[in-house]
Amino acid sequence: MSGMRGSSSDGLRVVAIADADSFVKWSASLLGSVPGIRPHLLLVQTPLTASVEQQRTALSGTGMLPENITRVAFAQAAGWLEGQRPDVVLLAGRGPFVRLLGRVIDGLSRRPVVVAGLPGMAIPAQRGALDYRRHADLLVVHSHREERAFAELGRLIGVQVPTALATLPFARSRSRMLAHDRARVLTSDSAGANGTLVAERPRSPEQVPQSELRPVRMPATDIVFAAQALVPVGRDERAEIAATLVRAAEADPNRRVVVKLRSRPGESETHLERDPYLDLLPARLPDNLVVSYGSMAQALSTAAGLVTVSSTAAVEAVALGVPVIALDSFGVSKSLLNTVFVGSGLLGGRSEVVAGRFRHPLPAWLRDNYFHSSAESTWWEHVEQLVALRRAGALPARPVPAARGGALHEAWHRASVLGAADRTLSGAAALAIGAPATKALGALRRGRNSGDGGTWADASTDVTLEPNPFHDSIRR
């Protein structure tokens, strides 16, 4: 990131406020990319809040020190922030969480600069993702494609939030040039079926296009599956993936198939998983099929290939030089969150997973999709400018819009995010009234969109205007 050494960021107090594990990982990693600041992670208790074990896994490698992490109940958050007086707050949670904490920030005597963002690939750009974050001073995006998508979405729905480009924290390794005196490790299109990496005679950095560079990796054999809670939605499709992983393990007993899960039984994660893979795998597994709850970085360190439907782990794998298959066995559509891979060269089917025919992305896809030059990641420079404006009294506050239903609607928002942690009578009353009403409204909206799918079915754009189709309530 350019322009930050000795900059005005030195000594800035920056607090990330998060709950779910994916937001913990993203926010801590993003702040870890900024030298000179005083970072802190505030974990607010909700039904989605990462467990201590999930927290440990999520923070692995981020540089966030234990003394810079605080867990609080929602009722304590305002007092804690008032005492800390941060210069910048990074709101890192699902949309309703961001809106709820935005209201807390509105009540502070000294308003910080408010930054928001999403923890991974955000194509398609969803209406709710932008609308819930409309009060932020800055929205962090991670690719040129996302910049265009959120600008288009903002125009369509009349929400103007400044955006700035960051490098996805899990995509940095690829951009690190190897030293002159080390072998250049390149992908050979004629390599073995598992996408073997082969070393060529050393060349100077000027002779090697950056798109060809791969970090040096030790020999690895694992096939890693990055599971997702949301996609595919259908139990039958998820069962097909589970069966594919078993076949892949049986096809070659000399390689491990690692099912990488985000949560242990009893733990929550960002999205609600209705058909966990643990329930879909057979009781008797091949000896070389294992389940892992460790970090994705740890899993990729021994991976010969990664398979997923649309997890951001694909970007993390590409950054490390690990070849990928983004499953297209169930189609390519916005509702599978995999249209981002069109043109990447990474799409492939279940038979290719079993055969180990993983692949690296096409160079033309990289720059527009998460692998832009680090010099283009200027989000923190934008934050510094906003801090200067705020200190000069020249940055108007962007308060969270009042709920259209008044105090009862506000209580509904709060109780929906906090679940059992909200013990107010108003919250209980709002849920009693609002839960059935919301269910009925959701069914009505789904009925309206069932005919043509609306913008979710329009593959020609990177935006959606209707609510997402995942029925993924934040309440658990």
RAPEZI-V317981 format. One record per run of one state. SS is the DSSP state (helix for helix, strand for strand, loop for the rest). FROM is the first residue (numbers start at 1). LEN is the number of residues. Records with the same first field share a line. If there is no record, write none. Layout:
BEGIN
SS: FROM-LEN  FROM-LEN
END
This chain:
BEGIN
loop: 1-12  19-2  33-5  45-7  60-6  73-1  85-3  93-2  107-6  118-7  132-6  142-2  158-5  166-3  172-1  176-8  188-9  201-4  208-2  213-1  215-7  227-8  252-5  261-16  281-8  293-3  301-2  309-4  320-4  328-6  337-2  342-5  349-1  356-3  360-3  367-7  377-2  392-14  422-3  450-4  458-5  465-12
strand: 13-6  38-7  69-4  88-5  113-5  125-2  138-4  163-3  184-4  197-4  214-1  222-5  257-4  289-4  303-6  324-4  347-2  359-1  463-2
helix: 21-12  52-8  66-3  74-11  95-12  127-5  144-14  169-3  173-3  205-3  210-3  235-17  277-4  296-5  313-7  334-3  339-3  350-6  363-4  374-3  379-13  406-16  425-25  454-4
END
